[in-house]
Amino acid sequence: MLDTTAQTLANIAVLDDDLDFRTYLEDFLKDERAYTVRTFGNAAEFFVGCEERLPDIVLLDMKMGDVTGDKVLEQLLTRWPGLCVIVITGYPSLEDMRATFKLKVFDYLSKPFSLAQLRQVLKNAIEAFGLGQTAQDRLRQRLGHAIKLMRVARDWSLKELAAETKLSVSQISAIERGTNLPSIESFLAICRAFDKKPSEVLGSIDF
């Protein structure tokens, strides 16, 4: 079980027409105490629920009677691009996996899967999408990553960027790792080193 200290890491929506399986997932996710969870038995209810509150993660069954999961998935990602979707199916095939991954799903679980597998996939999704983080955490990480990409594109070492900005190597390293948020003065020095406007850099991090 994740040690969350009562912190909610993600809001999860489950779409599956099997009531027993929905109940099983709901009980497990609630026991983890890291998630809020809503379950839906059909696509119509699911989309209404998404309109009311968009989930962070969707667990989507691919076989649901008359409604196929791939059609739901296509509509879901058209309306909310970038949403974290984890596909669940009892009828896995290599062709299905290739088709669903082309639609940019995060991961794929075939039934029966263990709770340990589900827990790991959710952990991976939380880390990949930065869920459960404060706005300041996300800003530090995204800005640090953007600065690192600019440095790599220039083929500069940390030491070379430090010389250009008059900052220390340890300062820049901490900024790039997302450990520290740069001060206004440091940020402006970094922007000048790359001949970038601050608005350009901030606009590139999708924050």
Protein Blocks (a to p, Z undefined) as FASTA:
>chain_A
ZZekhpafbdcddddfblklmmmmmmmmmmnopaccdddfbfklmmmmmmmoccfbdcdd
fbehjbcfklmmmmmmmmmghiacddddfbdcfklmmmmmmnopabdcdddddfklmmmm
mmmmmmmnopoiafklmmmmmmmmmmmmmmmmnopafklmmmmnopafklmmmmmnomac
cdfklmmmmmmmnopafklmmmmnoZZ
